[in-house]
Amino acid sequence: MAAVLDAFVSFLIDKVTKMATEEVAMLHGVPGEISKLEEKLQELKAVLADAERRRITEKTVQRWVMMLKDVMYEATDILDICNLKAEERQESTGVDCTCFVNPMSLCLQSPVFTHNIGSRIKDLNKKLDSICESGAQFNFIRMEQNQDRGMVSHPARGKTSPVMEHSSLVGEKIKEDTVELVNMLTNEGQANHADNYIVIAISGTGGIGKTTLAQNIYNHQTIKEKFRKMIWLSVTQACTETELLRVAITGAGGDYFQAHDKSLLEPALVNLIRDKKIFVVLDDMWTAAEWNNVLRASFSYVARGSRVLLTTRDDRVALAMKARYLHRINYLGPQDAWSLLKKQVVATERDELHIDTLKNIGLAILGRCGGLPLAIKVIGGLLRQRCMNMVEWERILNNPAWSIDGMPEELNHAIYLSYDDLPPHLKQCLLYYSLIPQKANVGPDRMIEMWISEGLVSSNYSDDLEQIGADYINELIWRNLIEPYKQYIGHSHYIMHDVVRSFCHYMVGDDALVAAKGESNIGSRLSLQKFRLLSIGVESSFNELDWGVLQKHSSLRTLISFYPIKFKRDDSLSGLSRLRTLYLKNSDFSPLLANHLGGLKHLRFLTIESTEISSLPDSIGHMKLLQYLDLMDCKRVVRLPNGIVKLKKLRSLYLNTTINTIPEKFGALTNLRKITNFPASMDGGSNGWCTLEELGPLSQLRNLGLKGLENVYPSSLAAKAMLSTKMHLCRLIFKCSSIIGDDGWSFERIVTEEEQRHVEEVFDELCPPGCIEHLTIDGYFGRRLPEWVTSMTGSVSLERLRILHLRDLAYCIQLPSGLCHLPCLQTLIVHRAPAIKHVGPELICHNQHHPRVSTSLFPCLEELDFSGMLCWEEWKWECEELIEAMPVLVHLTLDKCESLTRLPPGLAFHAKALKVLRLHHVHCLTFLENFPCVINLYLECCYKLERITNLRRLQKVFVRCCSKLQVLEGVPALRYLQLQSRGQPTLPRYLRDLNLCRLESGPMLRPTVALFHGSGKIHPQLG
């Protein structure tokens, strides 16, 4: 737990207040000690903000804070013990302590237990008395917590994306630097270099904009047109050799097939880049070792003219990599700094007009940022929280945090000021975020679950802690302290800049140990210091880590590891009894060690993802406080223990697909919010029990995945899941065991008509609530989809549905009718439906008889994807001027629709926002015409395609294996064409009349001519 004092004490006060109830007042003097504890904590609370500030620079205050934290951690242990005792008494007496009786009154009914707890609380109070007395010497200032200080309200921010497009790109300097470096990288005159590649480096201090400049270059049109392959590698200090090779292989368009050995990965990378002109960015290089020891040998096989661009803080790295040119980034000047600040703060036209009246004071604030772009963005995030007026901006300018002494020189005062402005609960969450290993792919959902487990997320008005945690994430993004990661757009992944991360690690101090790359003294540091959190994210540390030392570190409350740990036979978890969070991934977690899990009674969060564990012990039922359990990719686990039904506080359960049954009474876990891969199965006995019955009482579910639905007999039992009553359910996945083979054509088994009718009846019974936003149906082998999918007139209508994914529909002969009337549908994906031959009115059906139905068809659809529809021959849709259809469709993909002969004229007529069209393996398509707005066109293996006409805005075309294409006309905006073909030995004649800026041909084409005149026309000799 990354404890911030004022937040920690507030958390404790809340817990202690709940203890001091009327029921406890009769019990052996305990309430007096409880009340005294509450009073002491309230007294301390007023000075803790000042103590937090002063501990940064004053060693004596730092020691005082550590003593106070020790006492508070001990207090949380006592509270946990009371809660556990209450849970045990509730279980033995059958009393629901959450409804009628305060749990503390139950646990304190045991005289011996009451005496022990009373003694421990009395000792705590003595320690607090001593700490308060010693704290008097510091003359702490009583301060109010930073709330409502000119804050701007953002009521709608929780549901929106805070990404600000190009918010880091300002001024002429970055444009000039981009052009200069792009010209240098694409200059063929340097090709006489001894190697096939040239290295160019960008250097500068942390947060100055090296990555931003590199991204600007990477996305530059000239770079995209010049190089066959482009690879972005984020190296960082925590990057391992095998990880770097795997990312390079993926970036080059390959697959490493789960290989983890360097000797296998290096040849795979060479095969992908051999004789190809490559542009690779190595971002955030700390040493030259990654290049010299890992990548250089592989990149020696690239084609001549390849380029390597690296970013680094250390000029010596560039020298060691023999960089041809070193570009140093300077700090921003006043005007560029002001432009960047405005991009962070201005949200409306009114702001734009008003902000210039604050320019003078704004420039004064920027003067304190030293021209560092990261500091300016963070200060912008802070100013965004304030009313845009002189008084609020002067408060920022005159804040004493700018002149605080004692912080290391490399830590930025602007980041400290922004951190200091955070409310205590967000400070804790930010510090905790920084402790997750930099390269670990931890999504926001999992991060929020860890926050909740550590007690960092709380609310007096809502029990939807996950949504409150999501609001915390958005707030940190809004303040520019974390940011969306572009590589994971659409997958909600965020990163923290390493300058902010370093600052957070400094603020955490000795509470946590984050194992850094190359660290060789983890074991000795654990022996000498008392850490509360250990985070391991690098392979190079494991050789030095002795689990025997680790299990003796009894103060640990959080253990996080993302790389393999080897356990000895006699290792144990018994010494780690205070753990609240245990996150182990890819570890050799033995069954013997698993048997000790039940002893971790304080545990709230348990992830043993991708481990070799084969089963969970029944003693897991002793972990009464467990809230999150993750068994994903634990392939040897096939059942859940009976003890799991005792985990009444469980909020999320991530099951692997191998788990095929769950115990009876699972429905007692009414606190569950999320379940993945829940197996639908029968007990095989005479009582006809079905696992779906256990879902009935789970009214708090937000996210549910069901599998094996064909196993439910009779079908009426499916109704016992009571899905339609779950009014919080947002995401739902229905899975049957798919019968479609890997080729997308053959069936692994024949399904009888009776089986088809049965699965249809099961799905009819699984009618979801109208609040569903994301629905997946996978492996369904009925002939028709259930009516509730598209019904807009029945008792349930999916009016909030945004994403619909239909996969492996083995026997469905047509798409469900009425999808076009779903008013919020943004994404429709149909993957592998081999029985569908015709698509027509059922997809676009105007309904004039129901006023609830939108007059616009697919009014919100942005992405449409049909793939693996091997028998689809005809798409009927004529132009209808009186209706509007697909008005905002941007992306259309057809993949492996091998029998489709043409795209319908209605699509071209109505989809007026269509920008990106991908046609892959549409073998029978002969022509493509009249798509007025398409900008990017991707064609692959359209073997019969002969003609493309009248795509007036088309700018880029990528053509692969379309050897019969002879006509490409009516494309006046076309500037870029990439050709690859095995059956076409020369460049096609249609290139003669194109006004291209760039033509790129693959190795199978004989480069008859690739010369350009000043006008941009292809040379007339072509063809």
N, C-alpha and C positions, 0 to 999 in steps of 0.2 A: 504494500500500500504506500503510495507516494503522498504521505500525510502533510497537509498544510494545517498549521495549528488551529486557526480560527474555524476552519471547516471541520476538523477532527473533533474539536470541543463541542461544536454545535450538534454533530452527530451523536456524541456521547450524552449530551444533555437531553436530547430527544429520547434516547433509550432509557436513561435513568428516570426521567419524568414518568415514563410508563410503568416503572417499577413502584414508584411511590404512590400506591393506590390505597383506597380505604380498606381493601381486603388484606393488604399486607400489614396494616397498622397495628394489628394485634400480635405480631410475631416477634417475641424475644428481642426487642431492641433493634432489630434490623432496620425498620423504617427510619429510626433516628439517624442511623449511619447513612442510609440512602439519601435522606434529606440534606444531611451535611455535605455529602458528596456533590449533590446538585448545586448547593449554595457555593461551594468552592469553585466548581466549574464555571458558574455564572460570574463569579468574581474575576476569574482569570480571563474570561472571554473578552472583556473590555480592553485588555492590554495586549492581546496576542497579535493584533495587526502590527503594532509597533515592534513587538519582539521578532516577528517574521522579517521585518525590514532590517532590523539592527543585527540579526544573526549573520547577515551576509558579510559584514565588515568587522564585527566584534567577536573575538574568539570566546570570551567569557560568556557572552549571551548565547553563543552557539552551543556551549556545553550545557547551559541552563535549559535551552530548548530540548536538547537530547534527553536530559533527565525527565523533563515533563512528558515527552513522547513515550518514554519507557513506562511511565505510570499510566498513561492513557491506553497504551497497548495492553497493559495488564488489566485495565478496567474492561476493555472489550472482551478479553478472554473470560472474565468473570460473568459478564452479561451473556456470553455464548453458553457457558456452562449452565446458567439458570434456564435459558431457553431450551437447552437439550434435556434438562431434568423435567421441565414442564411437558415436553413432547413425550418423554417416556411415561410420565404419570398419566397423561391423556390417553396414551395407547393402552396402558394397563387398566384404566378405569372406564374407558370408552366415552369419556366426556369430551365434547368439542370445545376446547379451551378458547378457540378463536371467536366463538359466538357469544358465550355467556359469562365466562369467568376469566379474569386476568390470568395469564399463564404463570405469573410469578406467585400468585396465591396457591397454585397447585404445587409448584416446585418447593415452596417454603413450608409445606405441611409436614415435611420430614424434619424432626427436631435435630438430628445429627447434621443433615445437610444445611439446615438453617444456621446452626452454630458455626459451621465451617465458612459459609458464605459471609455471615456477619463478621467473623474474625478477619477475613480477607478484605472486606470493604473498610473495616476499621483501620487496618494496616495501610490501605490506600489513602485514607484521609490523613493519617499521620505523615505519609510521604508528601502529600499535597501541601500540608501545613508547612513542612520544611521547605518545599520548593517556593511557596508564596513568600516565606520569610527571606529566603536568599534572593528572590526576585526584587524585593523592595530596594536593594542597593542600586538597581539599574534605573530607577525613576521612570518606568515606562509611562508613556503618554496614553491616556485613555482615548481610544479612537473609535468612531462609528465605522462599521463596515461600509465599503464603497458601493452604495446603492443609490439609484435615482439621482446621480449627479449630472443633471443635464442630459440624461440618456434620451436617445431617439427611439421611439417605439417602432418595431417592425413586426406587426401582428401576423403577417402572412408568410413570414420567412421560413417557418418550419417545413413547409411543403414545397418550397421552390429551390432551384439550383442556384448557388451563389457564384457560379463561374462567371468571370468577367472577361470577355473575349479580348485578346491582345492587350491585356491590362499592363503588361510589362514592357511593351514596345513604345518608346517615346523618342522624339528628337531626331535631328538629322544625323547625329553621330552614329547611331546604331545602323541606320540605313547606309551610311557611307562605309562603315566597317563591314557590313554584310556584302555589299557590292565588291569591295576590295578583296575580301577573302574568297568569294565565289569566283571571281575572275582568276585569282591565283590557283584555286583548286581545279579549275577547268582549263587552265592554260596548257596546251599540248607542247608548248615550247620547252617545258621542263622535262620532257620525256627521255632525255639522254642520261637521266639518273641511273646509277648502277642497279638499283632495285626496280622491280616492276611498280612500286608504289612510292609515293612521297608523303612524308609526315609534316603536318602543319599544326602548330599549337596555339591555344588561347590561354593566357594566364591572368591571374588576378586574385585578390583576396576573396574570402567567402562572402557570398551575398551580393557581389558586385555585378552579376549578370552574365557570367560565362556560359551557363547553360542556356539562358535566353538567347544569346547571340548564336550559339551552336544550333539551337532549334530553328532559329530564323534562317540559317544557312541550309540546314537539312531539308526544310520545307520549301526552299527557293525553287522556282520552276526550272531554272537552268540546271540545277543539280539533278533534279528528277529526270530531266531529258538526257543528261550526259551519261549517267551510270546505269549499268544493267541491274545491279543489286545495291540496295542501301540498307545498312545495318546500324542500329543504335544500341550501344552497350553502355549501361549505367554501371560503372565499375565500383566505386565507393570503397571505403576501407574494409567493409564486411564481406566483400565478394570472394568466393572461393574459386579455385581453378576449374573444377568440374562444373560449377554453376555458371561461370563465365562462358565455357564452351557450349553448354546447353542453350544459353540465351543466344549465343552467336549462331548456332545451328537453326534455332527457331526464327531468328531475325533474317537469316538467309533463305527462309522458306522451306526448311527441312523439318525432320522429326528425329529426335534422338532415341525414340522407342525405349524410354525409361533406363537408358544406359547411364551408369554412374562412374564408369572407369575412363580415365583420361586416354588410355591407349585405344579405346573404342570410339571416343568422341572426336579425337583429332582427325582420323581418316574420314569420318562422316562430314566434318566441316570442310576438309580439303575437297571432297567430291562435289560439294555444293558450290564452291567458289572458284574452282580450277578454271583458268583461262577466261574468267569473267571480269569485266571492268567494275570494280567495287568501290563504293564510298562508305566508309565506316567511321562512326563517331565514337570515341572513347571518352565518356563524360565522367568527370570527377576522379581523375587519376591521382593517387597519392604517392605511388612509387612506379618505377618502370618495370617492376617484376612481372606484373600481369602480361605486359607486352613481350618482354624478352623471354620469359619462361613458358608462356602459354600460347600466345597468339601469333607471334612473329613467324614461327616455322610454318604454320598453316597459311598465312597470308603471303608467303613467298611464292605460292602457286597462282596468285591472281594474275589477270592480264595486265599488260603494260598500260600505264595511264591511271591506275587505281590510286585512290587517295585515302589517307588516314587523318582525321581531325581529332585532336585531343584537347580536353580542358583540364587545367590543373592549377593549384595554388602555388606550386613550387616550380620555379624555372628550371631547377636541376632535373626534374622529370623530363622536360622537353629536351634538354641536352642529352640525357641518357638514351632517349629514343631517337636521337639524331634528327630532330625536327629541322626542316629546311628553313622554316620561318617561324618566329615567335611573335605573336600579337598580344601586347599587354593592354588590358582594358583599364581605362582611367575612370575616376569618379565622375558622377554626373555634375554638370554645371548647373547654376541656379535655374535657368529657364527650363532645361530638360527635367530637372528635379520637380519643378512646379507642375509641368505637364503630367508627370507620372503621378504626383499627388492628386491632381484633379481627376485622373482616371479612376483612382481608388474611391474618391469621396463623392463625386457627382453622380447622382442617380436619376435626376429629372431635369427638364429644360429650365425649370425655375432655379434649381441648384446651380446650373451652368451660368445663369445671369447673375446670381448672388455671390458666387464664390470669388469673383475677381475683386470684390470690395474687401476681401480678407487677404489679398495677395501679400501685403507687406508683412503682416504677422505670420502668414504661411511661410514666407521665405525665411523668416527668423527661426521658425520651428525646423525648417529644412536645413538651416545652417548647423543645427545640432545633430543632424543625421549624417553629416560628413559626406554627402553625395553618394551614399551606399544605397543602391536600389532596394535591397531587401528591407533595410531599416525604414526607408520611405514608404514601402508598401505596408509594413506593420503599423507605422504611425498613421497611415491612411486608414487602416482598419480600425484604429482607435478613434480617429476623428469622425469616422462614419457612425460611431455610437453616440456622438454628441450633437446637440443642436448646432446648426451652422451660424454661429454668431461670434462677435468679438470676445465676449466674456468667457465663453467655453474654450475658445482657442487660446486665450491668454492663460487660462488655467493649465493647459497642456504645456505652453511655453515656459511657464514659471514653476513647473513641478520640480521639487527638489531631487527627484530621481535622476535628472540629467547630470547632477553633480555629485552623485554618490561615489564615495571613495572606497577603495579596497577590492573592487571587482577586478578580475584578471583583464589585462588590456584587450584580449581578443573578444571579450564579451561586450555586446553592443548595448549602450544605454537606452536606445530607442526600444529594443526588445524588452528590456527590463521595465520600462515605463508602461508598455502595453501589457506585460504580464502583471504588473502591480495594479493595473486598472481592472483586471478580471475579478469577478466575485469569487469568493473562496472555493466554491464547488467547482468552478471552471479551472481554477489554478490546479487543483488536484488532478482533474481529468487530463489537462495538458501535460503535466509532469508524468503521469502514468503512460500517456500515449508515447512519450519520448523513450520509454524503457523497452518498448517492443523492438526487437532487432530490425535494423534498417531495411534489410532485404526480405523480411518475412511478409508474405502475402496475407495480411490479416484485414478482412473487410470490416466495414463499420458495424455490422450486426454483431460480429464476434467481439469487437472492441467494446461496444456498449454492454454486452453481457459480462465482460470482465470488470468494467466499471461498476456495474450493479453488484457483482459478487464481492467487490471490495468495499461496498457501502458508499461509493462516491456519487450515486444517483439516488435521490429520495424526493418524496413529495407528500404533502399533507392533503392534497386535493385530488390525486389520481393514483390508481394502482398500475397504470400503463407506463411502467418505468422505461420500457424499451423506446416508446415514443419520446419521453422526456430526454433520454440519452441521445436520440436522433436530433432533438433540438440543440443539445449541447454541441454535437458535431457541427451542425450548421452555424452555430455561434462562433466556433473556433475558425471555421472556414471564412466566415464573414469578416473576421478580424485579421485574416491573412496569416494566421499562426499555423494552420495546416492548409493544404491545397489539393484539389483533385489531380490525380495522376493521369496524364493524357493516354498512356498506354492502356489504361483500364476504363476508358470512357464507355459508359453503358454498364459497367460492372461495379460501380461505386467503390473505388479504391482511392485512398488518399495518402499523401506523403507529407513529411515534415522536413523542411530545409535543414541541412546539417548544422547551420549556424544557430538556428532556433533549438535544434536538438542538443547542441553543446551547452547552450545556456541552460536548458532544462536539467541536464545532467549535473551542472554546477549547483543548481538550486536544490536538487534532490540530496546532494551531498552523500553522506555515508549510510543513508537509508538503503541504498540499492547498489548492487554490483552488476554492471552490464559488461559482459565478456567481449572485449574488442579483438579484432583480428591480430593474431600473433601474440596475444597475451599468454605469458608462460607461467604466471604465478597465481593462478586462480585458487589453487588448493591452499597455498600459504596465506593468501589474503583472507580466505574463509576461516582459517585457523586463528588469525590474529584479530579479526574484526567481527562485530555483530551486525550482520545485514538482515534486513527484513525482506528484501526482494533480490532474486538472482535471475538474470536473463541471459541466456546463452544462444547465440545465433551463428556461430562459425565453427567449422570442422576443426580448424587448427587448435582450438582450445581443448578439445576433448582428451587428447593424449596427456594433458596435464591435470585433468580433473579426476580426482579419486572419489568415487561415490562414498567410500567409507568416511572421508572427511565431510562430505556433503550431508550425510545422514546424521552426523553429530551436530550439525548447525541448527539447533533446536529453535532459534529465534526466527527462522524463515517462515514467512507468511505467504509468499508468492514464489513459485518456481516455474520458469518458462524456458523451454528448450525446443528448438526447431530442427535440430540435426541429431543424427544417431548417437545415443549413449549406450554403452555396453555395461550390462549389470552382471555382477558376479553372483554365484549361487547363494551365498550367505548374506547378500544385501537385503536391506529392510527399509520400510518407510516409517517404522515406529518412532524414530528420532525426530520426525518432521510433523509432529502431532498438531502444531499450530497453523499448518497450511490452510489458507483460504482459497488459493488458486493453484491448480496443478495443470500445466499445459505441456504435454509431451507429444512430440510428433516425430515419426520415423525412428522411434527408439525400440531397442530390443527389450520390451517390457515383458518379463517372464511371468508365467502363471503363478510361480511361487511368490513373486513380488505383488502380483495382483491380489493375492489372498490377504495382504496387509491393508488393502484400501479401506476396509470397514473401520479401521482404527483412526482414520482421518476425520474425526467427528466435527471439526470446525469447517470442513471443506464446503465451499459454495460452487466452485467451478472445476470441472474435471474434463479434460480433453486428452484422450490417448489415441489420437488419430494416426492411422497408418502404422500401427504397432503390431507385434506378433502375438498379442494377447488372444487366448482362445475362449475365455469365458470370464464372466464377472462373478465374484463370490456372492453368496446369499447374504453375507454380512454387510453388503452395501446398504442394506436397510437401516444400519446404524448411523448412516450419514444424514441425519435428520435435517440438516441445514442446506443440503445440496440443492442448487437451483438450475445448474446447466450441466448436461452430460453429453459428450460427443464421442461416438463410436464409429465415425465415418472411416471407411477404408480399413476397418478391422475385419479382414476377410475370413478369419477363422471363427469369429463369433456367430453362432447360429440361433441363440436363444437368450432371452433376458431372464435373470434370476427372479424368483418369487419375491425376494426382499425388496425389489424396486417399488412395489406398490406401497411401501411405507414412506416414500420420499414425497411427503405432502407439499413441500415447498418448491418442487421441481417446476421450472418455467419453460425450458427447452430440452428436447430430446432428439439428438441426431443419430439415427440408426443407419447401419450399413445395409445394403441390399441383400446380404446373406442371411439376415435374421428373418426367420420364417414363422415365429410365433411369439406371443406375449402372454404373460400370466393373467389368470382371472383376477378381478378386482382392480385391474389397471385403471378403471374409471374413477377410482377414488382420488386420482391425481388431478383434481379440479383446478389447480393453479397453472396447468400447462398452457403455454401460448403457442408453441411451435413443436411439430413432430414431423420428421422426414422418414420416408420409406416404411410407414406403418403397415405391417402385413395383415391382409385379410385372409383369415383361415378359420377352419372349424376344428373342434376338439376331437372329432372322430368317435365320440361316444354317443350315448342314446339321448342325452339331454339337449343336443342341438345347439350348444353354445357357439357363438361366432364372435371373433375378436372385435368386429365392428360395433357390437353392443357396448363395448367399453368406451367408445367415443361419445355415446349419448350424453353423459353428464358433463363433458368437457366444454363448457359454454364460453370459456375465455380464449379459445383457439383463434389465432390470427393467421397461421401458416400451417397447412396440413398436406402431407403427401401420403397417398395410399397406393399399395402395390398388391398384385395377385388377386384382383377383384373377381376374376373368373371362378375363384374357389368358393364363393359364397352360395350355399344351398340351404334352403330355397332362397330365391331372389328376394323375397319379402324381408328377409333378415337384414338386408342392406339399409332398410328404412330406419332400423334401430340406431344407426349412426346419428340420426337427427341433425343432419347437416343444415337443413333449411332454418333451424332455430338458432344457429350460431351467428349472431349479429355482428361479431367483430371479425369474422373470417374474411381475409383479403386475398390470400393466395391458396390455390388448390391444385393438386396434381393427382390425377387418376391414372393408374398403370395396370394393364394386364400383361401377362407374359407374351411378348411378341412372337408371332409365328413366321414373320417375314425373314428370309435369309439375308446374309450379308450382301448379296448381289441386288437386293431390292426387288427381285422378281420371283424367285422360288419360295415355296412355303416349307418350313421345317416339319410341319405336320398338317394333316387335313382336318379341318374343323367341321363337325356335322351341323346340319341345320338346327338341330335341337340345341347345340352349344351356342350357336349364333343367337337364337331367340333368348336363351338364358342370359347371356351377357347383356343383351339389349334391355331385358327386364331389370337386371341389377342396376344398370346405369339410370334407368327411369326412376328407380327408388332413391338414387343419390342426388336428388335435386338440391343444389346449393342455395344459399341465401342471395338476395339481390345485391349485397354489398361486395361481392367478389370483384376483384380488379385484375387478377392474373389467373388464367385457367389453362392447364395442360391436360390433354387426353392422349395417352401413349399406349400403343399395343392393342387397341380396341379391335375386335374382330366381329362385331355385329354388322348387319347390312345398312342400318340407319343409325344416325346419332340421335340421342334423346331430344325430345322436343324442347326441353327447357333451355337448350343451348341458344336458341334463337327466338323463343316465344316472347313477344312484346305485349301480349294480351292476357296471358294467364295470371295465376296467383303470384308467380315469380318472374321477374324480367331482369336480365343482367344489364341494367342501364349504366352501371359503373365499370363494366368490363373494358380494360385497356389493352390487354395482351391475350391473344388466343393462339395456342400452339397445338396443332393436331398432328400426331406422329404415328406412323405404322398403322394406318387404317386398312387392314388386309382385305376386307370384303365390302366396304362402303362403295356404292356405285355412283354416288353423287355427293356434292358438298351440301351441308345443311342449308335449307332455304331460310332466308331472312337475315343472314349475317350483316347485310348492308344496312339494316335498320338499328344496329347497336350504336347508340349515339356517341360513346366515348372510345370506341375501338381504335387504337393507334397502330397496333402491330398484328398482322395475321400471317401465320406460318403454317403451311401444310407440307409435311415431309413424309414421303413414301406412302402413296395411296395408289397401288398398282391396279385396282379395279375400276378406277374412274376413267371413262373414255370421253365424256362430254361435260363441259362446263357451260352453263347458259343462264336462263332466267332465274334459276335458284340463287345465283350469286348476286345478280342485279335485278331485283324485283320491286318495282314501285308499287306501293300500297296506298290507295286513295281512300280506303274505307276505315282506317283507324287513325284518329287524330293524334294519338300518342306517338305515332311513327313519324320520324323526321322526314321532311320533304327532300332533304339532301341525303343521298345514299353514300354510305361510308364517309360521313362528314368529317371525321377526325383521322382517318387512316393515313399514316405516313409511310409505313413499310409493308410491302406485300411480297411474300416469298413462297413460291411453289417449287418443290424439289422432289426427285424420286418418283414422279408420276409417269411411269414408263409407258403406260397405254393411253395416255391422254392424247386424243387426236384433234378435238375441235373445241375452240373457245368462241362461243356465240355472244356477240354484244354489238348491237347496231347503234348508230348515233341517234340520240334522242334529245332534241333541242329544248324540250320543255322541262327536263329534269336536270339536276346537278348531281354528279357522281365523282367520288374520289377527288375532291377539289384540292386536297393538300398532300396527295401521294407524292413522295419524293424518291423513294427507292423501290424498284421492282426487280426481283431476281427470279429467273426460270432456270433450274438446274436439273439435268437428267430428265427432261420432259421430251423424250427421244422421238415420240410419234406426232408431236404437235406441228401442224403445217403452217399456221399463220397466227399473228396477233390480231385481235379483233379491232375493227375500225372504231368501235365505241370507246376502247381504251385510249387510243390516240386522240380522240375527240374530247373526251372528258378529263383525262388526267393532265391538266394544264400546268401542274406544278412539278411534274416528273422530271427529275434532274439526272438520276443515275439509273441506267438500264444494264442489267447483267444477263446475258444469254449464254449458258454453258451446256454443252451436250444437247442442244435442241436440234437433233440431226435432220429433221424433215422440213425445217423452216427454209423457204426459198427466197423470201423478200422481206424487207423491213422498210416501212415508209410512213411519212406524215406524223412524226412525233415532234411537235414544234418547240418543246422546251428542254429536251434531253441535252445535257452538256457532256456527260461522260458515258461512253458506250464500251462495254466489255464483251467480246465475242470469243468463244472457245469451242472448238469441235462442232461447229454448225456446218456440217459437211455439204449440205445442199444449198446453202445460202449463196445466191447469185447477185442480189441487187440491194443496195441501200440508197434510198432517195428521200429528199425533202426533210432533212433534219436541220433546220435553219440555224439553230444555236449550238450545234454540236462543235465542241472544241477539242476533245481528246477521244481517240479510238484505239483500243487494244485488240488486235486480231491474232488469234492463235489457231492454227489448223483449220482454216476456212478456205480451202484451196480453190473452190469454185466461184469465189467472190470476184466479179468482173466489173461491176458498176458501183461507183461511189460518187454520187452527184447530188446537187442541191444542198451542199454543206459549206456555205460561204465562210462560216466562222471557224472551220477546222484548222488547227495549228499544229497538232501533234498526232503522230500515227506510229504505232508500234506493231510490227509484223513478225510473226513466227509461223513457219509452215513447213511441213515435211514433204508435201506432195506438190510443191510449187518451186521449181529450181531458180526462177528469176523473179524480179520484182514485177508486180502487175501493171498493166497499161493505164489503169484508172488514175495512177499517181500523176500522170502527165499534167492534168488540169487543176491540181490542188495547190493552194497557196500556203504550203506548210512552212512552219518555222523549224520543225524538227521531224526527221524520219529515222526510226531505229529498226533495223532488220535483224532477225535472229540468225544463228549459225547455219541453218538449213537453206537460207536464201543466198543465191549468188549475188553479191553486191555489184550489180551491173553499173549503177551510177548512184552516188549519194552526194551530188554537188548542188550547191545552192547559189543562186544569183542574189544580188542585192535586193531584188524585189521580193525574194522569198519563194519564187517559183522553182519547181524542180527543173533541172536541166532538160532541154528538149530531147537529148540523146536517149533518155530513159525508154526502155521497153523494147 
